[in-house]
């Protein structure tokens, strides 16, 4: 199994970032600009200040810590021997 993390786009799940507050907060309002058709995901709107602040905040508070915690969770859930925490 290959685990891939891509900070350029995100899933359109109802429990995720898509329409987070009922508006197009992190994604483009125009689906021609904000949808990755090959993968069925939404693209971050880096032209919106709220999106840029969110991404900067995630980096500032320790994106590496966040990634390590996700890796630890994935390792525990799927018992992946290649991930060391």
PyMOL commands that set and color helices and strands:
alter all, ss='L'
color gray80, all
select helices_A, chain A and resi 31-34+49-60+63-78
alter helices_A, ss='H'
color red, helices_A
select strands_A, chain A and resi 9-10+35-36+41-43
alter strands_A, ss='S'
color yellow, strands_A
deselect
rebuild
show_as cartoon
